[in-house]
Amino acid sequence: MRYTIIVLMFVTSASFCQGSWVEQVSGVSVSLNGAVAGNWTNSAWVCGDSGTVLHTTNLGANWINVSGNGIPGNINLNVIASSNVFSAGAFVSGVKNDTAIVYKTSNNGANWNVVFRQSNTRILGMKFNYQLGFLVANPVGGRWSVWKTTNEGVTWDSSGLFIPQNNNETGWNNSFAFNYQIIFFGTNNSRLYLSTNSGLNWSFKTFSNLQSITAMALSTFDGYVSGPGRIFFTQNNGANWTTDSLMPGTGNVVGIVNQPLPVDLLGGYNLYITRGDNRIFYLSVSSSNWQLSYTAPSGNYTHISNGMTWDYFAVRDNGGISYCGCHLAGIEENENEIPLEYRLSQNYPNPFNPVTNFGFRIAEFGLVKLT
């Protein structure tokens, strides 16, 4: 289908709210270890110890406990993913008797079915882009456990995804990112493994200043990886990296959110991070100084969801859930902010019905025709 759009382009700058975190009622006290927000919906999912899965369809105003229903109570769940932005589906994984297991629901958690098993490993990350999905688990037999699905998790295949293990390296929970064709996952030996073509080819980048790569985030072009004390930034899908400012707090980063701008005129993203205590820090794209965004009343953070929208859920080891509706606060004209180059971003979601979104940059003021 072909569309022609005529846009009279004004150079603008956007401002976003920050620090508007509020506590939600989860109804549980177990450690919550994973969270995912549905893209462009009001849905979100949370998983945790003792087979716990929570679901909301109203941005956490109410959380529904959908534990059980096929998931045993003696499994600790550490990774959760939504299967499709317009479906009632989700995937959740954990380890039982040294076997990593993935459960799937297609009916908002009313029933869960086993769709994947792998012995002697632990799934570190899992994400979907409609029918296409990837999961990464700790190495088995000298190779990383990387699996791909092209039918939304009905079947999984590791063919062509051979990545040899380097020495005794392993990975970290939720140190995994997948966005369109780009895949990142981190290790405990300074290595980042990456693919720019949906897993057909793999390379690695060693960060000498990071003993471990424990958290990451990806957008259409930009990516962040982090570990103890430092964060690195790329604008070309991992070909080159720069060091961002040193971060406050201590310990490993367990969650990064790169807050998207609706049209990337500012050349970057606002960031939220947490380092495994009860604090969330914020860095504006226009500043090099981190700010304390929120302090939880109790418990320590284990993960922050990262999605295409501005709704984030940060979960803690005592059942706590913090929510941020970190939306656009205003737009104003700023003639000094002119992009240096032309760029047209991949649209998202894709496929779509009935709405899609895309960002673009132009280097001169004037009429723009997008066909």
N, C-alpha and C positions, 0 to 999 in steps of 0.2 A: 504494500500500500504506500502511496506517495503523498506527501504533504508539502506545501510551500508555506513558509512562515516569514512575514516581513516584520522586522523589529527595528524601531528607532532606539538606538542604544545610547543610554546615558551612563557615564561612569559613576558608580555608587560605592558606598561602603556600608557594611551591615554591622549591627551590634547585637549581641546575644546576652541573655540573662545568664548568670552563674551563681552557684551557691544556694539554689532554691530546692535543697534536698529536704524531704519530709519522711517521717517514719510511717510504715504501713504495718498492718496486723497480719502476720502469717499464720497464726494459730498453731505453730510448732516451735519446739525449742532445740531441735537437733541442728547439727552443723549443715548449713546450706552451702553447696560447693560449686554450683553452676547456675547461670541465668541467661535467658535469651529473650529479646523483645521481637515480636512480629513486625516485619517491615510494613509501614503504612497501614497498620491495623492497631486496634487497642488491645491486642492479645500479647501475653507474655507467659513464659514458663520458667520454673525454678526447680532444681533437684538437690537432694542432700542425702545424709546418712539414713540408715534404717529404711531404705526403699522409698524415701519421701519424694513425691512429685506434687507441685502446686501449679495451678493454672488460673489466669485471670483473663477476662474479656473486656475489662473496663479500666485498664491501666493500673490495676492493683487496688482499686477502691474496695474490691472484694477478692480474696484468694480462695479458690476451691481446692480442697485436698483430693487429688485423684490417685493417691497411692494405692498399692494393691492392684486388683483387677488384672492380675497376671504377673506383677512384679513382687517377688518375695520380700518380706520385711527384714531379712538378714543380709541384704546387699547394700553397700554404700555407693551411692550414685554420684559421679563426679563431673559428667559432661552432659549437656542437653542442647538440642538444636531443633529449630522449627523446620518442618519439611517443605512448606510452601506458604508463601505470603497470603494466599487466599484460601487455604485449607484449614481443617481442624486437626492437622497432623503434627506430630513431634517425635523425636528420637531421644532416648536417654541411655546412658551407658554406665556400667559399674563393673566391679570385680567380685566374683564369687568362687571360692575354692581355686584360686589362681587362674581362673578363666575370665577373660573380658567378655561381657555380654552386652548386646545392644537390643533394646526393646523399642517397638514402634506402636504408635496409636494413630488411627485415622478418624477418631470420633471423640476428640477432646478429652481423652484419657479414660473413657468408659471401659475400654479394653486395651491391653498391651500384649503384643506378641513378639517372641524372639525372632530377630532377623539376621543376627550375626553372632558368631562365637569365635574366639581365638584363645588358645591356651597359653599360659605363662607370659602374659603381657598385661598392659593397662592402657586403655584408650585415653589419649591426651587431648584430642580435639576432633570436632566433627561439625561440618557445615554444608549447607545445600544452596544451590542456585537453581530452583525449580527441579527438574528431573536429575540434574547433575549434582553429585555430592562426593565428598571425600572424608575419610577418617584416617587419623594418624595414631599409631600406638607405639609403645616402647619396642625396641629391637627384639627379635626372636631369631636364634640361630645365626647371628652375625649380620642380619639385615634389618632395616627399619620396616615396620609393619604399616604400609600405606595401601589403602584400598579405595577403589572408585566404584560408584554406581551411576548408571545412566538412566535408571528407571525408578528414581525416588526411593531407593533402598530395598526394592524387591530382591535384587541380587547384587552381590559385591564381587569385584575382581581385582587382583593385584598384578595382573599381567602388565609388563612394561613399566612397572613402578619399583624397580629394584634400586635401592639405595643402601650401599654397604655401611655397616656400623663402624665408626672410628673408635678403636680401643674399646673401652667399656662405657661409652656415652649412653645416656638416657635422656628423657625429656621431662617436661613439666605440664601439669594440668592447665589446660586452656592456653598454652603457648602455641597457638595454631591460628592461622588466618587464611581465608579463601575468599577471593573477590573476583568474579568473572574468570579470567584465565590465570590469575596470580595466586600462588600458594606459598606461604611461609610457615615453617615450624622451627622452634628453638630447642636447644640442648643444654646440658650442664657442662659442656666443655668449650664454650665460646663460639660454637658453630651455629649459623643460621642456614638451614636448607631451604632452597627456593626453586620454584618453577614459574616460568612466564607463559607457558602454553598448556595449561591444564594437566600437568604431570607427564607430558611426553618427554621432556628433558629436564634434568635436575643439575643444579650447581650448589656450591656452598660459599658462604662468606664467613670468615673468622674475625671476630671482634676482640682484639687483644685487651681492651679495657673492660670487657665483660666476662667474668668467669662463667656466668650462666645467663642464658636468655630466657626469661621467665614470663614475659608478657609481650603482646604485640597487637597492632591494629592496622587495618588496610582500608583505603578508599579507592577511588577510580585510578588515581595516579600516585597518591602519596601513601607512605607507610611508616610505621614507627615500631622499633623493637627496643626492649629495655631489660635491665637486670638490676643488680645492686648499685644504685646511685647514679646511673647514667641512662640517657635515652638517645637513640640515634634515629635519624630522619632521612627518608629518600623521596625524591620527586620523579624518579624514573624507574620505578618497579624494581629497585634493588641494585641497579647498575652502579650507582654512587651513593655514598652515605655521608652525612655530616653529623657532628655531635651537637645536640641541643644543650641547654643549660643544665647544670647539675641539679638534681632533685632534692627536695627536703625530705626529712624522715630517715629511717634506717630500714634495712632488710630488703628482701626481694620485692620487686613490683609484681603484684598479683592481678592487676587489671589496668588497662588503658582504654580510654574512650577518646577518639578523635572526632570532635563535634563538627559535622559538615556544614559548610556554607552553601546556600542555595545556588549561587553562581560564584565560582571560585575566583573572584577579582582580587582578593587580598593575598593570594599566593600561599595559603597555609590553612591550618585548622587550629581551633581551640582544643585544649587537652584537659582531661581529668585522669588522675592516677590514684591508686591506693597501694600502700606498701605493707599490707598485712596487719595493720593495727586498726584503730577505730577512726582514722582520719582519711578524708578525701581532699586532694590538692588540685588546684586549677591553674592553668597557664593560658593566657590570652595570646592570640597570634600577633597582637600588636605590642607585646611586652616580653621581656626576658626574665621577669620575676614571678616565681610561683607564689600563689596565695593559698591559704587554708580555706577550703570551700565549705567543709562540713565536718563535724565531730559527732560520731554516733554515741548514744547514751550508754551503751554496753556492747561487749563482744568485739571481735576483730573481723575485718573484711577478708573475704576469700576470693571474690570475683566481682567484676562489673560487666554487665551486658553491653555489647557494642552493636549498633545497627544502623540502618540507613536513615532513621528518623532521629528526633531529638528527645526521645523518651528512654531513660536509662534506669536500670535496677541494679543496685549494689547489695550483695548478700553477705551474711556474716556467720560466724561459727556458733552462734547461739539462737539461730532461727530468725534473726533480724533481717528486715528488708528496708532499704532506703530507696526512695524514688525521686528522680529529678525530671521535671518537664522543662528541659533547657531549650526553649524555643527562641525563634527570632524575636528580638525586642524592638527593632526599628531599622529603617533604611534611610540614608541621607545621601545627597549628591556630594561627590568629592572628586573634583576635577584633577587632583594630583595623583590619584590612584589609577594609573593606566597600565594595563598588562603589557609585558615586553614582547609577547609573541602570540600568534594565533593558536588556539587549541579548541578542539571539540571533543567533549567527553562522551563515553559510552552511555547510552540511555539506560535507565533503570526504573522499574523492573523491565525485564525483557525475556520472554514475551510479556505483553501487557494487555489489560482490558479493564477499564476503558482509558486509563490515564498512564502516561509515562513522563519521565523527567530527564533532563539532560542539562549539563553546564557547558558554557563556551566562553572563550576569551577573544577579544579583538584588540588590535594594537592602534587603531585609529577610530576617531569619532565618526559616526555616519550611519547610513542605512545598512542593515544586515539582512541578507536573504539566505535562509536555510531550507534546502530542498531534500 
